[in-house]
Amino acid sequence: MKLVHWLAGMACAVSLVGAAQAEPLKDAIKGDQRTPEYAARDKYRHPAETLEFFQVKPDMTVVEIWPGGGWYTEILAPALQDEGMFYAAHFPKDTDVGYFKRSREGFEKMLSKEKDTYGAVKLTEFAPGGDSEIAPKGSADAVLTFRNVHNWMRGNNEQAAFQTFYEALKPGGVLGVVEHRAKPGTSRGDMVKSGYMTQDYVVKLAKNAGFELEESSEINANPKDSADHPKGVWTLPPSLRLGDEDKEKYLEIGESDRMTLRFRKPKS
């Protein structure tokens, strides 16, 4: 009986630790630091379930790749600021690409205005195929990228990107990938044009870099999305590239169908 009580007590203690670990993430998702328009997309992006699937804990060192306007940064930065470390690997500061430049400037402005929330953020750079350091080699517990792989494919740098992530992670570290999902068999040309990628190809990129696929999830799946639209994935919200043309139709579909993949860097 004593053993049974001890085991029950240990299970309860583990459960309490897990709950305590989850609280900073839950608080950040509910926090008033979030942009209302961003929070409205939670129904498509499922941040609580996604970060739980990626096994993110508040005492980890986490790298977010190309955080853009800060949708996930608004959650990750406050959740990690007390016990962990957060690297935001943004577009290069010396970029000649107008969109990249504006996006990074807006992100820097966000960090400087809300120092209580973002003062601990370590802003680094990521240029796939370049020599920028997203975090010290072998230092990260997790590297996360949300809807970015198709962008690197346009420059034929997608494999180099995954190699960079592998080098930044500790042995046993997690690579979390969310990406727009194409139908199996979609050609490379169509993937580049549409912004949708086949899950098999993303898995191949990760495995080529040395990762092991640990688990896939349908957290961010959208069966309404045919992945076949006039302006590719950008036809759907939030981009709505066609403007008012068939707008209600695309709003009804919602954001894209997405794969959610957790890879692991082997421990040895």
Residue pairs with C-beta under 8 A, 6 or more apart in sequence:
21 57
21 58
21 59
22 52
24 58
24 78
24 79
24 80
24 82
24 83
25 48
25 51
25 52
25 56
25 58
25 75
25 79
26 48
27 78
27 79
28 34
28 74
28 75
28 76
28 77
28 78
28 79
29 42
29 47
29 48
29 75
31 74
31 78
33 74
33 78
33 114
33 117
34 74
34 75
35 70
35 74
38 69
38 70
38 71
38 74
41 71
41 238
41 255
43 254
44 220
44 222
44 254
44 255
45 71
45 146
45 220
45 255
46 219
46 220
47 72
47 75
49 219
50 176
50 178
50 219
50 220
50 260
51 75
51 76
53 176
53 215
53 217
53 219
53 260
53 262
54 142
54 144
54 174
54 176
54 262
55 142
55 174
55 262
56 62
56 76
56 79
56 142
56 144
56 176
57 84
57 141
58 79
58 80
58 82
58 83
58 84
59 83
59 84
60 80
60 84
60 85
60 141
60 142
61 84
61 85
61 86
61 87
61 135
61 139
61 140
61 141
61 142
62 76
62 80
62 84
62 85
62 86
62 87
62 140
62 141
62 142
62 143
62 144
63 86
63 87
63 88
63 89
63 124
63 134
63 135
63 140
63 142
63 143
63 144
63 165
63 168
64 72
64 73
64 76
64 86
64 87
64 88
64 89
64 144
64 145
64 146
65 89
65 126
65 134
65 143
65 144
65 145
65 148
65 161
65 165
66 89
66 90
66 91
66 126
66 145
66 148
66 151
67 73
67 88
67 89
67 90
67 107
68 103
68 107
69 103
69 106
69 107
69 110
70 107
70 110
71 146
72 144
72 146
73 86
73 88
73 107
73 110
73 118
73 121
76 86
76 144
77 86
77 88
77 117
77 118
77 120
77 121
78 117
80 86
80 120
81 117
81 119
81 120
85 120
85 122
86 120
86 121
86 122
87 121
87 122
87 123
87 124
87 134
87 135
87 140
88 107
88 121
88 122
88 123
88 124
89 124
89 125
89 126
89 132
89 134
89 135
90 103
90 104
90 107
90 123
90 124
90 125
90 126
91 97
91 100
91 101
91 103
91 104
91 125
91 126
91 127
92 100
92 104
92 125
92 126
92 127
92 130
92 132
93 104
93 125
95 101
95 104
107 123
108 123
110 118
111 118
111 119
111 121
111 123
122 135
124 132
124 133
124 134
124 135
125 132
125 133
125 134
126 132
126 134
126 161
126 164
128 152
128 155
128 157
128 158
128 160
128 161
128 164
129 155
129 157
129 160
129 161
133 168
134 143
134 164
134 165
134 168
135 168
136 168
137 167
137 168
138 167
138 168
138 169
138 170
138 171
139 168
139 170
140 168
140 169
140 170
140 173
141 169
141 170
141 173
141 174
142 169
142 173
142 174
142 175
142 176
143 165
143 168
143 169
143 173
143 174
143 175
143 176
144 175
144 176
145 165
145 175
145 176
145 177
145 178
146 178
147 178
147 179
147 180
147 256
147 258
148 179
149 158
149 161
149 177
149 179
149 197
149 202
149 205
150 179
150 180
150 191
150 192
150 195
150 196
150 197
150 233
152 158
152 160
152 161
153 188
153 191
153 192
153 197
154 192
158 205
159 205
159 208
159 209
162 175
162 205
162 206
162 208
162 209
162 211
163 209
165 175
165 209
166 175
166 209
166 210
166 211
166 265
169 175
169 265
170 265
171 265
171 266
171 267
171 268
172 264
172 265
172 266
172 267
173 264
173 265
174 214
174 262
174 263
174 264
174 265
175 206
175 211
175 262
175 263
175 264
175 265
176 260
176 261
176 262
176 263
177 202
177 206
177 259
177 260
177 261
177 263
178 220
178 258
178 259
178 260
178 261
179 197
179 202
179 258
179 259
179 261
180 195
180 196
180 197
180 227
180 233
180 256
180 257
180 258
181 196
181 197
181 198
181 199
181 221
181 227
181 256
181 257
181 258
181 259
182 190
182 191
182 194
182 196
182 197
182 198
182 227
183 196
183 198
183 227
184 198
184 199
184 200
185 198
186 194
186 196
186 197
186 198
190 196
191 197
191 198
191 201
193 232
194 227
194 228
194 229
194 232
194 233
195 232
195 233
195 234
196 227
196 232
196 233
196 256
199 216
199 259
199 261
202 259
202 261
203 213
203 261
206 213
206 261
206 263
207 213
210 265
210 266
211 263
211 264
211 265
212 263
212 264
212 265
212 266
213 261
213 262
213 263
214 262
214 263
214 264
215 261
215 262
216 259
216 260
216 261
216 262
217 260
217 261
217 262
218 260
219 260
220 257
220 258
220 259
220 260
221 257
221 258
222 253
222 254
222 255
222 256
222 257
222 258
223 257
224 252
224 253
224 254
224 257
225 236
225 253
225 254
225 255
225 256
225 257
227 233
227 256
227 257
229 235
229 236
229 250
230 242
231 239
231 241
231 242
233 239
233 256
234 241
235 241
235 242
235 250
236 250
236 253
236 254
236 255
236 256
237 250
237 251
237 254
237 255
238 255
240 247
240 250
240 251
242 250
